[in-house]
Amino acid sequence: MSEKLIDRTPSAYYYPLLIKNLLANPVRQFPDQEIVYGDFKRQTYHDLGERVSRLASGLAGLGVRRGDTVAVMDWDSHRYLECFFAVPMMGAVLHTVNIRLSPEQILYTINHAEDDVILVNTEFLPILEAIRDRIEPVKKLVLLNDTGQTPATTLDIGAEYEALLAAGDPDYRFPDFAEDTRATTFYTTGTTGLPKGVYFSHRQLVLHTFGVLSALAGTGQGRFNRDDVYLPITPMFHVHAWGVPYVATVLGVKQVYPGRYVPEHLLTLIERENVTFSHCVPTILQMLLASPRVDETDLSRWKVTIGGAALPQALARQARDRGVDVFAAYGMSETCPILTLAQLKPHMLDWDEERQLDIRCKTGLPIPLVELRVVDEAMNDLPHDGKTPGEVVVRAPWLTQGYLKDPRNSEQLWRGGYLHTGDIGVIDQEGYLKITDRLKDVIKTGGEWISSLELEDLILKHPAVAETAVVGIPDPKWGERPLALVVSRPDRDVDEAAIRGWLQDFVDKGLLSKWGIPDRVLFVESIPKTSVGKLNKKAMREQYSPLAQGG
């Protein structure tokens, strides 16, 4: 016996899962809802629908066809949101360029993605001017401009964005095509080798949108509904701003795009526009809470999900003291990205703040359609006891199917039929995942595994510590030993002995192995980070490993 496929009536319409179908209803149902770009522009969902059509029409006039690639280099803006829809909706591929990469890395991604048109903010013209002679082939450029003035440049600008839209067709017809058509490409910010291209189809982005929507909607803690106001504080070039702009658009909520991430400006927008939902990395939240402007800002209605790095309990407590509904999320570039959300279950709402804080800082529960396992090296499932660590592997309908033009690394990513995250974690009896370290960042000392994330969290609890990072450096006797980098608060005095003594208290309480106390604590002005704000531990290991040799 075989399964029975459905019969299709010849005249029946087979509805493909295309990005255009995310946009139609909110434009009709909420035409007057606002979309705000910093201090520059206010428009409505009706405007969004019309401008998406005009943009697609304008790009078609420049020669963009199905399968071509359109790159965007911009701050987080209403224009970026329009590109999220217009480019894939016409059957082209949207390449979101990470403008924080080096010029050489940007050149590599432009050539590797085979961009046909580049939409570039005036602020990034110098980057393209520096690499123009090595871009293959020569691209058509569209200028994105907040000032209204055309800057002096040696580049051949083919069109200006607003002029392109003004001449476009507001009734441009978007075609149907296969839902597995590639919609987006962007590049990982890994700390080793060249950036890797990941890609997602229309089907994957639609399913991710509704998977996240189903996890966030409803009542309870950490929810995102139609009465919310949305402000992303994750770059739109980084995994589609975690895919949440698509969720926000489907809901028809007011959206606020900040441009540059300046703490005082972000806080002004939160207050002025009544923002209630955001997402960001821990360093951004830390900057906002450290801003003098925060004392003048009511954050009691603000819900923030934290990803990109572990949410330290000290930072979560600081946010909760301001009334912020803060909770962790988990994913990676290859997973579109959201896999888990650290939302409280109903019975946990009566718990005291400390017990709730522990849940909020875990990596969270898998959202619908995510199959997540913690396994040993033989791919055997490990106990859900909250103690037994293993590698996190995953299946979901929105995971990248490989790396662009890189079959070897693609097979390595998907060995055994599961996507290997490279993260070490545990699952507790409630089903919550907690990432304990990156596979490559676990410190192996004297046969003991020391979690750098655990050490960082404990050090951050010291009242004089603003930031910290822990890495393993070579040791001739023990293999590796932890090294702690610490940025102290400007108004507090602290030294190496104080940090080591602080950690000794956790050893005495049985909360930390004695091997976890770093041999050295270095006080630094800043800690190296990647282009998306994550701790750059590869750079730290390279910089500080000579200390092990007495360098």
C-alpha positions, 0 to 999 in steps of 0.5 A: 500500500502507498499513501494516497495523494489528493486529487486536483480538480483541473480548475483548482488553484494551487496556492504557492507559499510565496512572500507576496502572500504575506503582504496582501492582507495587511495592506488591505486590512490596515492601510492607515497603519504607520511605518516610521523611519527614524526622524526621516519618514512616515508612511502607511501600509497602503504606501508600503504596498504601492511602493513595493510595486513601484520598486519592482517595476523600477528594478524591472526597468533596470533589467532585473529578471527572475533569478537575478540578484539585487544587493542592498547596502543600507541602514535599517529603514523603510526602504529595506522593508520594501526590498524584503518584499519587492525583490523576492516577489518579482522572482529575483534574489535579495542579497542583504549585504553586511555593511560591517564586514571589511571592504575585502569581505564585502567584495567577496560576497558581492562577487560570490553572490553574483549581484546584478544591481546594488542599492547603496546608501550614500554613506557606503559609497566609499566602500564601493569606490575602493573596490569598484575595479574588482567587482565582477561584472560591473553592476548597476547602482541605485542610490539610497539617500536620506538628505535629498542631495546627490553626493560627489562620487566617481561611481556610475549611479544608474538611478536614485531610489525615490526617482526610480519609485516615482517612475514605477508602476503602482499596479505592477503584477507579481507572478506566481512561481515555484515556492522553492524559488530562492528568495534571499542570500546573505553571508555568515559572520563566522570568525574562520575563513571567508563568509559562507553564503546561506540561502532561503526559499519563499516557502521557508520564509513563509513557514518561518514567519508563521512558526514564529507568529504562532509561538509569539501570539496569544496571551502570557509572557513574551507575546507579540500581537496586533496591539504592539509597536515593533522596533527591530534593533537587529540589523536587517542584513542579519538573517532578515532582522531575525525574520520578525519584520515579516511577522510584524507586517503579517500582523499589521502592527506599527513598525519603527525603523531606527537607522543607525543604532545610537542608544539615545536615539533608540530610547527616544524612538521607544518613548516617542513611538510607544514601542512595545516589542524589540529584539537585539543582542545582549551588548545592545541592551547593555548599551541602552540600559547604561545610557543616561537617557534611560532614567527618563524613559518608561520601559515598563511596556517593552518586551525584548527577546535577546539572541546572538549570544547568551543572555546573562542573568545579571543583564536580565535582572537589570532589565527586569528592574526597569520593568522590561519583559526580557527573554532569550531566543536561539538560532543561527544564520543557517536556521533562518534563524529562530528555533527557540524562545525562552517564554514562561509556561503558565504555571511559572507565572506565579514563581518568584522573580529569581526562578523566572529569571533562570527560565528567561535566560535559558535558550528556550522551548522549540517553537512549532515545527522545530525538532531539536535534539541534544546528542552524543558523538554517535547521534544518540539522544542524551537524557533531558535532565538539565545536566547531560551536555551534547551537541544541539542538532535540529530539523525544521522546514526553514533551515538552509539546505546548504552553503552557496557554491560550497558542497563540502561544507554543506555536507558537513553541516547536514551530516546524518540528516540533521543540521549541526549547530556546533553548540553544546547544550542541555535539555531539562525536564520541562523541555527547555534548552540551555546552550552551555557553550560553542563546541569550539569554545568549550575549555578542556582543562585537565580532562574537565570541560569548563563552560565559558558561558557559565564563567561569563555569567558568574563574572557578570554578576559582580557589581563592578563588571560591565562586560566580560569574555572568557576563552581558553588559552594553551597550557603545557600542563593542563591543555587549556586554561581559562583567561577572563577579559573584564571591562570594569564599570567606570565608577567601581574599583575591582582587581584580579584578586577580587574577581578570583575571590568572587568566583571562589565563593561559587566554588565553595557553594558547589556551583563551579568547579575549582578548575573554572577559576581563571589563572589570569584576569585581564582588565581591558577597555573593550572586548573584540566583537564580530560585525553583528555584536557577538563576542569574537573569541577567535580574535581573543584566542589569537591575541592572548594565546601568546600569554601562555608562552610568556609572550 
